[in-house]
Amino acid sequence: MELEEMKSLWADVSLRVEKQDKIQKELLLEITRQKFRNKLNSIRIPEILGSFVCVAYAMYLLSHFGELELWYNQVFALISIFILIALPTASLNAIKRMRSLRPDSDAPVVLLQKFTKSKIYFFKLQHYGIIFGAVLMFTILPPYAELNDSKGITDPLFWMIFIPSGPVLMYLISRWVLKKYKGVIASSENILREIE
């Protein structure tokens, strides 16, 4: 009889340990998922704020489009509107793609492969963003100057200062932002690697 009781107790203890193990694994996965999402929020939040600014400028240009009299300013305005809407949309979709990965849904190896693809896609988009940002820097000025009756843009001194300093400043800021993003994404990837 004592042997039967011991077997029963052992089975109960074994079942409890298995349940506790399962709960701990689920809790650990939930904590990992939360850390992963929070880490990517440090990219997502500035991108959302930047998107609001871009859409606001696009809406400004769109609402005043009829006031543009020069044909080339209309073309520049259309190019600017397209860039101001397309880039933030693509960037937010790339971030959403990374954030949608769930550590508890796939095997760690598959999860890391998906994350690597998403990461490469995000950085390609950021590089395109830098290129189109440079295009935007020059296409947004003429329509903006016409809408605001700014004579400063026709001043040669403006262009002598803007042409060399604008791209250099944009390059430095873009490089700094990419460095921050790379750090955050590397940290996010390390969180996913801890699951293995």
VOGU-3710 file (C-alpha; in Angstrom, 3 decimals, decimal comma):
1> meleemkslw> 0,000/0,000/0,000  2,817/2,371/0,809  4,367/1,730/-2,585  1,089/2,625/-4,327  0,850/5,859/-2,333  4,444/6,720/-3,232  3,721/6,111/-6,922  0,618/8,276/-6,731  2,474/11,071/-4,927  5,335/10,843/-7,395
11> advslrvekq> 2,905/11,115/-10,336  1,240/14,145/-8,711  4,583/15,845/-8,088  5,721/15,055/-11,614  2,503/16,505/-13,067  2,870/19,672/-10,958  6,474/20,115/-12,052  5,462/19,716/-15,699  2,681/22,301/-15,281  5,038/24,674/-13,515
21> dkiqkellle> 7,626/24,207/-16,265  5,023/24,953/-18,910  3,862/28,076/-17,052  7,451/29,269/-16,666  8,146/28,760/-20,372  4,972/30,646/-21,326  5,852/33,450/-18,930  9,392/33,630/-20,280  8,094/33,777/-23,868  5,642/36,536/-22,924
31> itrqkfrnkl> 8,397/38,550/-21,237  10,647/38,032/-24,278  7,885/39,117/-26,642  7,217/42,220/-24,552  10,918/43,129/-24,408  11,168/42,610/-28,171  8,168/44,854/-28,906  9,328/47,531/-26,463  12,767/47,577/-28,069  11,260/48,062/-31,525
41> nsiripeilg> 9,019/50,823/-30,159  12,117/52,995/-29,870  12,175/52,938/-33,692  8,435/52,890/-34,246  7,528/55,956/-32,168  9,953/58,382/-33,883  8,881/56,993/-37,260  5,216/57,588/-36,398  5,961/61,151/-35,306  7,972/61,754/-38,467
51> sfvcvayamy> 5,114/60,302/-40,508  2,687/62,804/-39,005  5,014/65,645/-39,989  5,400/64,263/-43,534  1,651/63,797/-43,992  1,020/67,315/-42,639  3,420/68,780/-45,219  1,870/66,643/-47,956  -1,614/67,851/-46,976  -0,371/71,451/-46,968
61> llshfgelel> 1,018/71,087/-50,489  -2,084/69,248/-51,654  -4,485/71,822/-50,206  -2,565/74,686/-51,835  -1,835/72,891/-55,092  -4,293/75,065/-57,037  -2,359/78,170/-56,018  0,789/77,015/-57,801  1,016/78,835/-61,105  4,344/77,602/-62,444
71> wynqvfalis> 4,138/74,175/-64,116  7,493/72,994/-62,772  6,428/73,878/-59,218  3,329/71,748/-59,743  5,552/68,845/-60,841  7,869/69,414/-57,869  4,853/69,548/-55,545  3,507/66,244/-56,909  6,905/64,589/-56,495  7,157/65,955/-52,956
81> ifilialpta> 3,648/64,789/-52,040  4,394/61,309/-53,366  7,649/61,071/-51,398  6,077/62,528/-48,237  3,369/59,859/-48,270  5,168/56,842/-49,758  8,292/56,840/-47,573  6,598/56,956/-44,161  4,045/54,362/-45,259  6,747/51,967/-46,438
91> slnaikrmrs> 8,840/52,549/-43,311  5,926/51,950/-40,928  5,003/48,775/-42,835  8,581/47,513/-42,503  8,513/48,165/-38,753  5,124/46,472/-38,483  6,583/43,486/-40,305  9,361/43,205/-37,713  7,052/43,772/-34,749  4,541/41,186/-35,958
101> lrpdsdapvv> 7,012/38,377/-35,358  5,958/36,371/-32,334  8,587/34,463/-30,381  6,018/31,850/-29,332  4,673/31,121/-32,818  7,699/29,754/-34,686  10,806/27,752/-33,967  13,713/30,013/-32,946  15,648/29,323/-36,156  12,656/30,173/-38,361
111> llqkftkski> 11,944/33,244/-36,260  15,503/34,509/-36,687  15,334/33,904/-40,445  12,120/35,917/-40,695  13,603/38,668/-38,545  16,738/38,804/-40,698  14,636/39,183/-43,863  12,565/41,915/-42,212  15,697/43,648/-40,967  17,304/43,657/-44,427
121> yffklqhygi> 14,088/44,996/-45,951  13,900/47,754/-43,315  17,484/48,885/-43,883  17,038/48,885/-47,668  14,026/51,113/-47,173  16,025/53,419/-44,921  18,717/53,737/-47,596  16,084/54,515/-50,230  14,624/56,983/-47,754  17,928/58,816/-47,596
131> ifgavlmfti> 18,096/59,019/-51,386  14,501/60,175/-51,764  14,952/62,514/-48,810  17,713/64,242/-50,748  15,411/64,504/-53,761  12,684/65,887/-51,498  15,057/68,458/-50,070  15,343/70,053/-53,515  11,817/69,446/-54,854  9,933/70,892/-51,898
141> lppyaelnds> 11,671/74,278/-51,843  10,429/75,855/-55,108  6,690/75,165/-54,526  6,995/76,190/-50,883  8,709/79,427/-51,893  5,999/80,193/-54,466  3,206/79,538/-51,981  4,778/81,795/-49,370  5,979/84,500/-51,770  9,509/83,906/-50,563
151> kgitdplfwm> 12,049/85,801/-52,611  14,934/84,306/-50,637  15,005/81,196/-52,772  15,936/83,228/-55,838  18,855/84,771/-53,975  22,168/83,218/-55,142  23,522/83,466/-51,580  20,738/81,101/-50,415  21,811/78,477/-52,953  25,511/78,959/-52,204
161> ifipsgpvlm> 24,773/78,165/-48,552  22,016/75,582/-49,069  23,614/73,430/-51,767  26,726/72,510/-49,757  25,270/72,592/-46,235  21,870/70,928/-46,858  23,139/67,573/-48,154  25,981/67,486/-45,625  23,591/68,104/-42,741  21,172/65,523/-44,092
171> ylisrwvlkk> 23,979/62,979/-44,477  25,149/63,494/-40,892  21,654/63,241/-39,429  20,828/60,165/-41,559  24,032/58,471/-40,512  23,322/59,164/-36,844  19,738/57,844/-37,135  20,867/54,697/-38,990  23,467/54,038/-36,302  20,776/54,281/-33,607
181> ykgviassen> 18,425/52,045/-35,596  21,149/49,452/-36,135  21,807/49,364/-32,400  18,129/48,894/-31,573  17,662/46,191/-34,193  20,812/44,357/-33,100  19,529/44,461/-29,535  16,138/43,139/-30,704  17,865/40,342/-32,572  19,814/39,424/-29,416
191> ilreie> 16,519/39,171/-27,533  15,291/36,683/-30,126  18,564/34,748/-29,961  18,079/34,251/-26,215  15,088/32,039/-26,999  17,301/29,355/-28,591
//
